[in-house]
Amino acid sequence: MTAGRTAPTRPSAAIGQYVLKVHSRCDLSCDHCYVYEHADQTWRGRPREMTAETLDAAASRIADHAGAHGLPVVHVVLHGGEPLLLGPVRMRRILSGLRTAIDPIVPLDLRLQTNGVQLDAAFCDLFVEYDVKVGVSLDGDRVANDRHRRFANGASSHDPVRRALALLRRPEYRACYAGILCTVDVANDPEAVYAALLAEEPPRIDLLLPHHTWDHPPPRPGGVPTPYADWLGRIYRRWVDDGRPVSIRLFEALLPGGTTAGTEAVGLLPADLVVVETDGAWEQADSLKVAYDGAAATDLNVFDHTVDDAARHPGVAVRQTGLAGLSAICRSCPVVARCGGGLYAHRYRTGAGFDNPSVYCADLRKLISTMDEHPAGPALASPDTQWMLDDLASGHGGPESIEFLVNSQLAIDRALLAAVREVSSPGPGWDLLVHLDAAAPETARTVLTHPFLRPRMMRLLRHDAGSSVPRSPEPDPFAPIAAAIAVRGGIAADVRLPVVGGQVFLPTVGAFRLPSTGMEAVVLTARAGGFRLLAGSETYDVSLDEPGTWPSGWRPTRRSGLPGHGLIIEDLDPARDCYGQPVRERLAEQPAVALAQTVTEAWRLVERDVPHHAEGMSRGMRAIVPLDPSPTTALSSATARDAFGAVAAGPVAVPEALAVLLVHEWQHSKLGAVLDLYDLVEPGSPVRLPVGWRPDPRPAEAVLQGAYAHLAVAEVWHARVVADGPTDPMAATHADRFRDWTGQALDALAASGSLTEAGERFVATMGRGLAELVRG
């Protein structure tokens, strides 16, 4: 350790985190790697991999230390180089040795950080067996990732890494998915990086500032003083606007009152971490390798020295002293409690050692200011969202819970858009969409929460038969979405639109059917109040508020007529055929008016009978889709898991009946959105249960869906029974039937052993809601 602040000769805290360098070589040649590409080159003289003897000695030292200090848990991360280069057989020896030595003394949280290139099902099976959480390094979309993360021959690593992430998303391996580590490069588009990372559905994202020091400061293109704060700030604002759909450790740590546990990048908590190299050397955090050759060394090893010996090393101990271990400049800073002086390695300057602020000081201060100016709401994916599950399990769910679901679905839609961008030639539509999303966020939100955007994107992502490579058959699939935002917002824009099936479709706006066939594209010019369409040599003007002037090809999206609601009657969107039942073609004017009137009357009945459900529907329901008459039942309705907020219904002339169908299907839509976020039923459960509403046993998840819908229907009929002068003499019979069906299903689910811990709590809360209904 060079000049700088020193520390006492004893540690102020025990060591609970360990990085084991089990393999010291890598199969990628990333030019920003701090292990191979920076000042410290000690890796060259170390063994390629950790021997069994070294592993056993390290595990024994860790177990002894944990037992002596009474630690509640020990965290071990397998690192490199690239740890997967060990292969499954040698990896098993490592995992078994650690579990055998440490688990009897203290619970072991075992993790692995990899570039993902070698990850396959054999490794994943092993990680499931030994309960290993796997983090994968990915810097964003293909352009961003391949800026640095390439093979030695220059080949891209993007596809094999994405295959690894797809493997971790599989139900049987999902529990092993720890998250994604992304190194920031301000040359990349931050929103494209964010979208690409979100598309991989990680439990957590770590945004890592590139390792630099005052001797070798980070690049600041164009002389911008805080490019890293500006870059991160754009992601932060999007993350907040999306409802914090994923944990981003850096942001969560920098929030007011945020926890910095588990990160040494910011905050004042003790950095209780040491490294074990392949030769058994105890070292300080290996990010120090960026400072100078040998910066991380302690001259201690696992064979001759205990963890306490390593913890007493001045370079380790100083990072456990909080505020006292920082420079005078940092100690006087008003935001020091949040940034904590930044990462220790980033403070290095020749002659002053680490007794300096971070080389990213100005960026950290500006990022904190940005975060304070744009406060974060509750997170979509954090332990403190149990309130939402409990609220929804009660039967209906309050406004905050519905907004939570809407935001989560919006985040999924954004992720799917990014995934489609990866497999298509985006064209100018993507750039316009990104621009409009920033320029008109509320209008963009309206279009991006359209229920059938997700089915459309998923179809574009479907694999060709027998191919592992997704194909996008539609040219510039983002152009219609961007055009819809521009038209709705009255924003001047020119958009080249693909013609599909003889028409151009603008989600939530309408469709224009062209009189001639064979045309592949048209140009739409958006302007205040409408748009102009240039189709070959023909020009068509549409003023949205002047229906008498509309050209014959224009068919607008129909509104339901409900005052104050954005509910539409969707009989145009080609992606609405996702219900497994035939959808009706464009309604004639009179049937459309009649349906709108029936919907309005049914909605008023829902408001009367179950106002809590009506409030939720008003916040989350977006569309009614007319179905063709069913040949087998007088009343037909449906929801699609991938079309949140849309309800499909066959012809229903009686508002009382439609009201029940709307509540029933809205329940399915809500629970589907919950199941996008949480496993309530054990994945792959083979359990099938008898139910009162079907003659055949049903899968556990289908039983849960049915029970959740029937609980709400029982509420409707119960309300009609207790109201003065019930309009339906069969109301009491219906109320008893749906209540009984729900109770029987909940009992069967509770006894089935097919529920997760969250699912057991969800079902138990539903049971209490049912009991309240019975007492009422």
C-alpha positions in Angstrom: 0.0 0.0 0.0 1.3 3.4 -0.9 1.0 6.7 0.9 -2.4 7.5 2.3 -4.6 7.1 5.4 -3.7 4.1 7.6 -5.9 2.1 9.9 -5.7 0.4 13.3 -3.9 -2.9 13.6 -7.1 -4.8 14.2 -10.2 -5.1 12.0 -13.3 -3.2 13.1 -15.6 -5.9 11.6 -15.4 -9.5 10.7 -15.0 -10.6 7.0 -18.2 -11.9 5.5 -17.5 -11.7 1.7 -14.9 -13.7 -0.2 -13.9 -13.7 -3.9 -12.2 -17.0 -4.9 -10.2 -16.8 -8.1 -10.7 -20.4 -9.2 -9.3 -19.9 -12.7 -6.9 -17.1 -13.7 -7.3 -17.2 -17.5 -10.2 -16.1 -19.8 -11.7 -17.1 -23.1 -12.5 -13.5 -24.0 -10.2 -10.6 -24.6 -12.1 -7.6 -23.2 -10.0 -4.5 -23.6 -11.5 -2.9 -20.5 -10.7 -5.8 -18.2 -8.9 -4.6 -15.0 -7.3 -8.1 -14.5 -5.4 -8.3 -17.7 -5.4 -4.8 -19.3 -4.4 -2.5 -16.5 -1.4 -1.8 -14.2 -1.3 -5.0 -12.2 0.1 -8.0 -14.2 0.6 -10.4 -11.3 -1.8 -12.9 -13.0 1.1 -13.9 -15.3 3.0 -15.6 -12.5 0.0 -17.4 -10.9 -1.4 -21.0 -11.6 -4.1 -21.2 -14.2 -6.5 -22.7 -11.7 -6.9 -23.2 -8.0 -5.9 -26.7 -6.8 -7.9 -28.8 -4.5 -5.4 -28.2 -1.7 -5.7 -24.5 -2.0 -9.5 -24.6 -2.1 -9.6 -26.8 1.0 -7.3 -24.5 2.9 -9.3 -21.4 1.9 -12.6 -23.1 2.8 -11.3 -24.2 6.2 -10.0 -20.6 7.0 -13.4 -19.1 6.0 -15.4 -21.6 8.1 -13.1 -21.1 11.1 -13.4 -17.3 10.8 -17.2 -17.4 10.5 -17.6 -19.7 13.5 -15.2 -17.6 15.7 -17.1 -14.4 14.9 -20.6 -15.8 14.9 -21.4 -14.6 11.4 -25.0 -15.2 10.3 -24.0 -15.9 6.7 -20.9 -16.1 4.5 -20.9 -14.9 0.9 -18.5 -16.5 -1.6 -18.1 -15.5 -5.2 -16.3 -17.8 -7.7 -14.4 -15.5 -10.1 -11.5 -15.4 -12.5 -10.4 -15.0 -15.2 -13.3 -17.1 -16.3 -14.4 -19.7 -13.7 -16.3 -21.9 -16.2 -13.0 -22.8 -17.9 -12.7 -25.3 -15.1 -15.3 -27.5 -16.7 -18.2 -29.2 -14.9 -16.1 -32.0 -13.2 -13.5 -29.7 -11.6 -16.3 -27.2 -10.8 -18.2 -29.9 -8.9 -15.1 -30.4 -6.8 -15.0 -26.7 -5.9 -18.7 -26.5 -5.1 -18.7 -29.7 -3.0 -15.6 -28.6 -1.1 -17.0 -25.2 -0.2 -20.4 -26.6 0.9 -18.8 -29.4 2.9 -16.5 -27.1 4.8 -18.7 -24.1 5.4 -22.4 -25.1 5.5 -22.1 -27.0 8.8 -20.7 -23.9 10.4 -22.7 -21.1 8.8 -25.1 -20.7 5.9 -23.2 -20.2 2.6 -24.4 -17.9 0.0 -22.5 -19.2 -3.1 -22.3 -17.2 -6.3 -20.4 -17.2 -9.6 -19.5 -14.4 -12.0 -19.0 -15.4 -15.6 -18.9 -14.0 -19.1 -21.4 -16.7 -20.0 -19.7 -18.0 -23.1 -19.2 -21.5 -21.7 -22.5 -21.8 -19.8 -24.6 -24.8 -20.8 -27.2 -27.1 -19.3 -24.6 -29.3 -17.6 -23.3 -26.3 -15.7 -26.8 -25.1 -14.9 -27.8 -28.5 -13.5 -24.7 -28.4 -11.3 -25.6 -24.9 -10.1 -29.1 -26.0 -9.2 -27.7 -29.0 -7.3 -25.4 -26.8 -5.2 -27.6 -23.7 -5.1 -25.2 -21.4 -6.9 -26.4 -18.0 -8.1 -24.9 -17.0 -11.4 -24.1 -13.4 -12.6 -23.3 -12.8 -16.2 -21.4 -9.9 -17.8 -23.2 -8.1 -20.6 -22.7 -4.5 -21.7 -26.0 -4.1 -23.5 -27.1 -4.5 -27.1 -24.8 -5.9 -29.7 -23.2 -2.6 -30.6 -22.6 -1.8 -26.9 -21.4 -5.2 -25.9 -19.1 -5.7 -28.8 -17.3 -2.4 -28.2 -15.2 -4.2 -25.6 -16.4 -7.8 -25.0 -14.9 -9.7 -27.9 -12.9 -12.9 -28.4 -9.2 -12.6 -29.0 -9.8 -12.9 -32.8 -12.2 -9.9 -32.7 -15.4 -12.1 -33.0 -18.5 -11.0 -31.2 -19.4 -12.6 -27.8 -23.0 -11.2 -27.9 -24.8 -14.3 -29.2 -23.3 -16.9 -26.9 -23.8 -14.6 -23.9 -27.5 -14.1 -24.8 -27.9 -17.9 -25.2 -26.5 -18.2 -21.7 -29.0 -15.7 -20.3 -31.9 -17.5 -22.1 -30.8 -20.7 -20.4 -30.9 -19.0 -17.0 -34.4 -17.8 -17.7 -35.7 -21.3 -18.2 -38.0 -22.3 -15.3 -35.7 -25.1 -14.1 -32.7 -22.7 -13.9 -34.4 -19.4 -13.0 -33.5 -19.7 -9.3 -29.8 -19.6 -10.3 -30.1 -16.4 -12.2 -28.4 -13.7 -10.0 -28.3 -10.8 -12.5 -26.2 -8.9 -15.1 -23.1 -6.9 -14.6 -22.7 -4.1 -17.2 -19.7 -1.9 -17.5 -20.6 1.7 -18.4 -19.3 3.2 -21.7 -20.6 6.7 -22.4 -20.1 6.0 -26.2 -23.1 3.7 -26.0 -26.7 4.8 -26.1 -27.8 4.5 -22.4 -31.5 3.9 -23.2 -30.6 1.2 -25.7 -28.3 -0.4 -23.1 -31.0 -0.3 -20.5 -33.6 -1.8 -22.8 -31.3 -4.6 -23.9 -30.5 -5.5 -20.3 -34.2 -5.3 -19.3 -35.0 -7.7 -22.1 -32.9 -10.4 -20.5 -35.3 -10.3 -17.4 -32.5 -10.2 -14.8 -33.3 -10.2 -11.1 -30.7 -7.4 -10.7 -28.5 -5.2 -12.8 -25.1 -3.9 -11.7 -23.9 -0.8 -13.5 -20.2 -0.6 -13.1 -18.2 2.6 -13.7 -15.1 1.6 -15.7 -12.0 1.3 -13.5 -9.9 4.5 -13.7 -7.7 6.5 -11.3 -6.4 10.1 -11.1 -3.3 8.9 -12.9 -5.3 7.5 -15.7 -8.7 9.4 -15.6 -11.7 8.2 -17.5 -12.4 9.6 -21.0 -14.8 12.6 -21.0 -15.7 13.0 -24.7 -16.1 16.6 -25.9 -14.9 17.9 -22.6 -18.2 17.3 -20.9 -17.5 17.5 -17.1 -19.9 14.8 -16.0 -20.6 12.4 -18.9 -21.0 9.4 -16.6 -23.6 11.2 -14.5 -25.4 12.3 -17.6 -25.4 8.7 -19.0 -26.5 7.1 -15.8 -29.1 9.8 -15.2 -30.9 9.0 -18.4 -31.1 5.3 -17.3 -32.2 6.3 -13.8 -35.1 8.5 -15.1 -36.3 5.8 -17.4 -36.0 3.2 -14.6 -38.1 5.4 -12.3 -40.7 6.1 -15.0 -40.9 2.4 -15.7 -41.7 1.8 -12.0 -38.3 0.4 -11.1 -39.0 -3.0 -12.8 -35.7 -4.5 -11.8 -33.2 -4.0 -9.0 -30.3 -1.7 -10.1 -27.8 -1.9 -7.2 -26.1 1.5 -7.9 -29.3 3.5 -7.9 -30.8 1.7 -4.9 -27.6 2.3 -3.0 -27.6 6.1 -3.8 -31.3 6.7 -3.0 -31.9 8.7 0.2 -31.9 6.0 2.9 -30.8 3.4 0.4 -28.8 0.4 1.6 -25.2 0.0 0.3 -24.9 -3.5 1.7 -23.3 -5.9 -0.8 -21.6 -3.1 -2.8 -18.2 -1.5 -2.3 -18.8 1.1 -5.0 -20.6 3.6 -2.8 -21.6 4.2 0.8 -20.0 4.1 4.2 -20.7 0.5 5.3 -17.5 -1.6 5.9 -16.1 -3.2 2.8 -15.7 -6.6 4.5 -14.2 -8.4 1.5 -11.0 -10.2 0.7 -9.8 -12.2 -2.3 -8.2 -15.6 -2.6 -6.0 -15.9 -5.7 -5.4 -19.2 -7.5 -2.1 -19.7 -5.6 -3.8 -19.1 -2.2 -2.7 -15.5 -1.7 -4.9 -13.4 0.4 -5.5 -10.1 -1.5 -7.5 -6.9 -1.2 -10.3 -6.2 -3.6 -9.1 -7.0 -7.1 -10.4 -3.7 -8.5 -7.2 -2.3 -7.0 -5.3 -3.9 -9.8 -6.1 -0.8 -11.8 -3.9 1.4 -9.5 -0.4 -0.1 -9.8 1.4 -3.4 -10.1 0.9 -5.3 -6.8 -1.6 -2.8 -5.4 -3.9 -5.6 -4.1 -1.2 -7.7 -2.5 -1.0 -8.4 1.2 1.9 -10.9 1.3 -0.4 -13.3 3.2 -1.8 -16.7 2.1 -4.4 -19.2 3.2 -1.8 -21.8 4.2 0.0 -19.7 6.7 -2.4 -16.9 7.7 -5.9 -16.7 9.0 -8.7 -14.5 7.8 -8.1 -12.3 10.9 -4.5 -11.9 9.7 -5.8 -10.7 6.3 -8.4 -8.4 7.9 -5.7 -6.7 9.9 -3.8 -5.7 6.8 -3.9 -1.9 6.6 -5.3 -1.9 3.1 -8.2 -4.1 4.2 -8.8 -2.5 7.6 -8.9 1.1 6.3 -11.9 0.2 4.2 -13.8 -0.9 7.3 -13.5 2.4 9.1 -16.3 4.3 7.3 -16.1 8.1 7.3 -12.8 8.1 9.2 -11.1 6.3 6.3 -11.9 9.0 3.7 -10.0 12.0 2.6 -10.6 15.4 4.2 -12.4 16.6 1.1 -14.8 13.7 1.3 -15.4 14.0 5.0 -16.6 17.6 4.5 -18.9 16.7 1.6 -22.7 16.9 2.1 -23.4 13.7 0.2 -20.6 11.6 1.6 -23.1 9.3 3.5 -24.5 8.3 0.1 -21.5 8.1 -2.2 -19.0 7.0 0.6 -16.1 8.5 -1.4 -16.8 6.2 -4.3 -14.9 2.9 -5.1 -11.6 2.7 -3.2 -9.6 1.9 -6.3 -10.9 5.0 -8.1 -9.3 7.3 -5.5 -5.7 6.4 -6.3 -3.2 9.1 -7.3 0.6 8.7 -7.3 2.1 10.4 -4.3 -1.2 10.6 -2.4 -2.2 7.0 -2.5 -5.9 6.5 -1.9 -6.3 9.7 0.2 -8.4 11.4 -2.4 -12.0 11.7 -3.6 -13.0 9.3 -6.4 -11.9 10.3 -9.9 -15.7 10.1 -10.5 -16.5 12.6 -7.7 -18.2 15.2 -9.9 -20.2 12.5 -11.7 -21.4 11.0 -8.4 -22.4 14.3 -7.0 -24.4 15.2 -10.2 -26.0 11.8 -10.3 -27.2 12.1 -6.7 -28.6 15.6 -7.6 -30.4 14.1 -10.6 -31.9 11.4 -8.4 -33.1 13.9 -5.8 -34.7 16.0 -8.5 -36.5 12.9 -9.9 -37.6 10.9 -6.8 -38.1 7.2 -7.1 -41.4 5.5 -6.3 -41.8 2.0 -4.9 -39.9 -0.8 -6.7 -41.6 -3.4 -8.8 -39.1 -6.1 -7.9 -38.1 -5.8 -4.3 -39.0 -7.6 -1.1 -41.1 -4.7 0.1 -43.7 -5.4 -2.6 -45.4 -8.0 -0.4 -48.0 -5.3 0.3 -49.0 -5.5 -3.3 -49.4 -9.2 -3.4 -51.5 -9.2 -0.2 -53.6 -6.3 -1.5 -54.4 -8.1 -4.8 -54.9 -11.5 -3.0 -57.7 -9.9 -1.0 -59.7 -10.0 -4.2 -59.6 -6.6 -5.9 -56.5 -4.5 -5.2 -56.3 -0.8 -4.6 -55.1 2.0 -7.0 -51.4 1.6 -6.0 -51.5 -2.2 -6.8 -53.1 -1.7 -10.2 -50.6 1.0 -11.1 -47.8 -1.4 -10.0 -49.2 -4.0 -12.5 -49.6 -1.5 -15.3 -46.0 -0.3 -14.8 -44.7 -3.8 -14.7 -46.4 -4.6 -18.0 -45.1 -1.4 -19.5 -41.6 -2.5 -18.5 -42.1 -5.9 -20.2 -43.4 -4.2 -23.3 -40.3 -2.0 -23.4 -38.1 -5.0 -23.0 -39.8 -6.8 -25.8 -39.3 -3.8 -28.1 -35.6 -3.9 -27.3 -35.5 -7.6 -28.0 -37.2 -7.1 -31.4 -34.7 -4.4 -32.2 -31.9 -7.0 -31.7 -33.3 -9.3 -34.3 -34.6 -6.9 -36.9 -33.3 -4.0 -39.0 -34.7 -1.2 -36.9 -34.7 1.5 -39.6 -35.7 5.1 -38.8 -38.8 3.9 -36.8 -36.7 2.9 -33.8 -34.9 6.3 -33.7 -38.2 8.2 -33.9 -39.8 6.0 -31.3 -36.9 6.7 -28.9 -37.2 10.4 -29.6 -41.0 10.6 -29.1 -40.7 8.5 -26.0 -38.6 11.2 -24.5 -40.4 14.2 -26.0 -44.0 13.0 -25.3 -43.7 10.5 -22.4 -47.5 10.4 -21.5 -48.6 10.0 -25.1 -45.9 7.3 -25.6 -47.1 5.6 -22.4 -50.7 5.4 -23.7 -49.5 3.7 -26.9 -47.0 1.4 -25.3 -49.6 0.1 -22.8 -51.9 -0.9 -25.6 -52.7 -4.5 -24.8 -51.8 -5.9 -28.2 -48.3 -4.5 -28.5 -46.9 -7.4 -26.5 -48.6 -10.2 -28.6 -47.3 -8.4 -31.8 -43.7 -8.2 -30.5 -43.8 -11.8 -29.3 -44.9 -13.0 -32.8 -42.0 -11.1 -34.3 -39.6 -12.9 -31.9 -40.9 -16.4 -32.6 -38.2 -18.7 -33.9 -38.2 -20.2 -37.4 -39.0 -23.9 -37.3 -35.9 -25.8 -36.4 -33.9 -22.6 -35.9 -32.4 -21.1 -32.8 -32.2 -17.7 -34.4 -35.3 -15.5 -34.1 -36.5 -13.8 -37.2 -38.5 -10.6 -37.7 -40.5 -10.8 -40.9 -41.9 -7.3 -40.7 -39.8 -4.4 -42.0 -39.4 -1.6 -39.4 -41.9 -2.9 -36.9 -41.4 0.2 -34.7 -42.6 2.7 -37.4 -46.4 2.1 -36.7 -45.9 2.6 -33.0 -43.9 5.8 -33.5 -46.5 7.0 -36.0 -49.3 6.4 -33.5 -47.5 8.4 -30.8 -46.8 11.3 -33.2 -50.4 11.4 -34.4 -51.9 11.2 -31.0 -49.5 13.9 -29.7 -49.9 16.2 -32.7 -46.1 16.1 -33.2 -44.7 16.8 -36.6 -43.0 13.8 -38.0 -42.6 11.9 -41.3 -42.8 8.1 -41.0 -42.4 5.4 -43.6 -44.9 2.7 -42.8 -45.0 -0.9 -44.0 -48.2 -2.0 -45.6 -49.4 -5.3 -44.1 -52.5 -7.1 -45.4 -53.4 -4.1 -47.6 -53.5 -1.6 -44.8 -51.4 0.4 -42.4 -52.3 0.1 -38.7 -51.6 2.7 -36.0 -52.2 1.1 -32.6 -54.8 3.0 -30.5 -55.5 5.4 -33.5 -56.9 3.4 -36.4 -56.2 1.7 -39.7 -56.1 2.9 -43.3 -57.1 0.4 -45.9 -55.5 1.2 -49.3 -57.6 0.9 -52.5 -54.7 -0.6 -54.5 -52.9 -3.8 -53.8 -49.2 -4.6 -54.1 -48.0 -1.5 -52.3 -45.2 -2.3 -49.7 -45.0 1.1 -47.9 -46.5 4.5 -47.6 -45.3 7.8 -46.0 -47.3 9.3 -43.1 -46.8 12.9 -42.2 -48.1 13.6 -38.7 -49.3 17.1 -37.8 -51.5 18.8 -35.3 -55.0 17.3 -35.5 -54.3 14.5 -37.9 -52.0 13.3 -40.6 -51.4 13.0 -44.4 -50.8 9.7 -46.1 -48.8 9.5 -49.3 -49.5 6.2 -51.0 -47.8 6.1 -54.4 -49.2 8.9 -56.4 -52.2 9.3 -54.1 -52.5 11.6 -51.1 -55.0 11.2 -48.3 -55.7 13.7 -45.5 -57.2 12.7 -42.2 -58.3 15.3 -39.7 -59.2 13.2 -36.6 -61.8 15.6 -35.3 -63.6 16.0 -38.6 -65.2 12.7 -39.5 -67.2 14.2 -42.3 -64.0 14.8 -44.2 -62.4 11.3 -43.8 -61.4 9.5 -46.9 -63.1 6.1 -47.4 -60.1 4.1 -46.4 -59.8 5.5 -42.9 -61.3 3.4 -40.0 -60.6 5.0 -36.6 -60.2 3.1 -33.3 -63.6 3.2 -31.6 -63.9 4.6 -28.1 -66.2 3.0 -25.6 -68.0 6.2 -24.8 -67.4 5.9 -21.0 -66.8 9.4 -19.7 -63.3 9.9 -18.3 -62.1 6.5 -19.5 -59.7 5.6 -22.3 -61.4 2.2 -22.9 -61.6 1.3 -26.6 -63.6 -1.2 -28.6 -60.8 -2.9 -30.4 -62.0 -4.5 -33.7 -59.0 -3.4 -35.9 -55.7 -4.6 -34.4 -54.4 -7.6 -36.3 -52.7 -8.9 -33.1 -56.0 -9.1 -31.2 -56.6 -12.7 -32.5 -54.7 -14.1 -29.5 -57.7 -15.7 -27.6 -58.0 -19.1 -29.2 -61.4 -18.0 -30.4 -62.5 -16.2 -33.6 -62.5 -12.4 -33.2 -65.1 -10.4 -35.1 -64.1 -8.3 -38.1 -64.7 -4.6 -38.1 -68.2 -3.9 -36.6 -70.7 -2.0 -38.6 -71.7 1.3 -37.2 -75.0 0.2 -35.6 -73.6 -2.9 -33.8 -70.7 -0.8 -32.6 -73.0 1.8 -31.1 -75.1 -0.9 -29.4 -72.0 -2.5 -27.9 -70.7 0.8 -26.6 -74.0 1.4 -24.9 -74.0 -2.1 -23.4 -70.5 -1.6 -22.1 -71.4 1.7 -20.5 -74.4 0.3 -18.8 -72.4 -2.8 -17.6 -69.7 -0.6 -16.3 -72.2 1.4 -14.2 -73.4 -1.9 -12.7 -69.9 -2.8 -11.8 -69.5 0.6 -10.1 -72.7 0.0 -8.2 -72.1 -3.6 -7.2 -68.3 -3.8 -6.6 -66.8 -0.3 -6.7 -63.3 -1.5 -5.7 -63.2 -3.7 -8.8 -64.5 -0.8 -10.9 -61.8 1.5 -9.7 -59.1 -1.1 -10.6 -60.7 -1.6 -14.0 -60.7 2.1 -14.7 -56.9 2.2 -14.1 -55.9 -1.0 -15.9 -58.5 -2.1 -18.5 -57.7 -0.7 -21.9 -59.8 -2.6 -24.5 -62.9 -4.7 -25.2 -62.5 -7.1 -28.1 -65.7 -8.4 -29.8 -65.7 -12.2 -30.4 -67.7 -14.1 -32.9 -70.8 -15.8 -31.4 -69.8 -19.1 -29.8 -71.5 -22.2 -31.2 -71.5 -23.9 -27.8 -72.4 -21.3 -25.2 -74.7 -18.3 -25.0 -72.1 -16.2 -23.2 -68.4 -16.3 -24.1 -65.5 -14.3 -22.9 -61.7 -14.6 -22.6 -58.4 -13.0 -21.7 -55.0 -13.6 -23.1 -52.0 -13.8 -20.7 -49.9 -11.6 -23.1 -52.6 -9.0 -23.6 -52.9 -7.4 -20.2 -55.9 -5.0 -19.9 -58.0 -6.4 -22.7 -61.1 -8.4 -22.3 -62.7 -10.3 -25.2 -66.4 -11.0 -25.2 -69.0 -12.5 -27.5 -72.3 -10.8 -28.3 -73.9 -9.8 -25.0 -77.1 -7.8 -25.1 -77.8 -7.8 -21.3 -75.6 -5.3 -19.3 -76.0 -7.4 -16.1 -74.4 -10.4 -17.8 -71.6 -8.3 -19.4 -70.8 -6.7 -16.0 -70.1 -10.2 -14.5 -68.0 -11.1 -17.5 -65.9 -7.9 -17.3 -65.2 -8.5 -13.6 -64.4 -12.2 -14.2 -62.0 -11.6 -17.0 -60.3 -8.6 -15.3 -59.4 -10.9 -12.5 -57.7 -13.2 -15.0 -55.8 -10.3 -16.5 -54.6 -9.1 -13.1 -53.4 -12.5 -11.9 -51.6 -13.0 -15.2 -49.7 -9.8 -14.6 -48.8 -11.0 -11.1 -47.6 -14.3 -12.5 -45.3 -12.4 -14.9 -43.5 -11.2 -11.7 -43.9 -14.0 -9.1 -44.1 -17.7 -9.1 -47.1 -18.6 -7.0 -47.2 -22.2 -8.2 -44.0 -24.3 -8.3 -42.7 -24.2 -11.9 -43.4 -27.5 -13.7 -45.7 -28.8 -11.0 -47.5 -31.9 -12.3 -50.4 -31.5 -9.8 -53.9 -31.6 -11.2 -56.9 -30.8 -9.0 -60.6 -31.4 -9.2 -62.7 -28.2 -9.4 -66.4 -27.5 -9.2 -66.7 -25.6 -12.5 -65.1 -28.2 -14.8 -65.6 -32.0 -15.1 -61.8 -32.6 -15.6 -59.0 -32.1 -13.1 -57.1 -28.9 -13.8 -53.4 -27.8 -13.4 -52.7 -26.0 -10.2 -52.1 -22.6 -11.9 -55.4 -22.9 -13.8 -57.2 -23.7 -10.5 -55.6 -20.6 -8.9 -56.8 -18.5 -11.9 -60.3 -19.9 -11.7 -60.5 -19.4 -7.9 -59.3 -15.8 -8.2 -61.9 -15.0 -10.9 -64.7 -16.8 -9.1 -63.9 -15.0 -5.8 -64.7 -11.7 -7.6 -67.8 -13.1 -9.3 -69.0 -14.3 -5.9 -68.6 -10.7 -4.7 -70.8 -9.4 -7.6 -73.6 -11.8 -6.9 -73.3 -11.3 -3.1 -73.7 -7.5 -3.6 -76.8 -8.1 -5.7 -78.3 -10.3 -3.0 -77.8 -7.7 -0.3 -78.9 -4.7 -2.4 -82.5 -3.6 -2.0 -84.7 -5.3 -4.6 -82.2 -7.6 -6.4 -82.9 -7.6 -10.1 -82.1 -11.3 -10.6 -84.1 -13.8 -8.5 -81.2 -16.3 -9.1 -78.6 -14.0 -7.5 -78.5 -16.0 -4.2 -78.0 -19.2 -6.0 -75.2 -17.8 -8.1 -73.6 -16.3 -5.0 -73.6 -19.6 -3.2 -72.3 -21.5 -6.2 -69.3 -19.3 -6.9 -68.5 -19.0 -3.2 -68.5 -22.8 -2.8 -66.4 -23.3 -5.9 -63.9 -20.8 -4.7 -63.7 -22.3 -1.2 -63.2 -25.8 -2.5 -60.5 -24.7 -5.0 -58.6 -22.8 -2.3 -58.7 -25.8 0.1 -57.4 -28.1 -2.7 -54.6 -25.7 -3.6 -53.5 -25.3 0.1 -53.3 -29.1 0.5 -51.7 -29.8 -2.9 -48.1 -29.0 -2.1 -47.9 -27.3 -5.5 -47.6 -23.7 -4.2 -44.5 -21.6 -3.6 -44.2 -19.8 -0.3 -45.6 -16.7 -1.9 -48.4 -18.7 -3.4 -49.3 -20.2 0.0 -49.6 -16.7 1.4 -51.6 -15.5 -1.6 -54.1 -18.4 -1.3 -54.4 -17.9 2.5 -55.2 -14.2 1.9 -57.8 -15.1 -0.7 -59.3 -17.5 1.9 -59.6 -14.6 4.4 -61.3 -12.5 1.8 -63.7 -15.3 1.0 -64.5 -15.7 4.8 -65.2 -11.9 5.0 -67.6 -12.3 2.1 -69.4 -15.1 3.8 -69.7 -13.2 7.1 -70.9 -10.1 5.2 
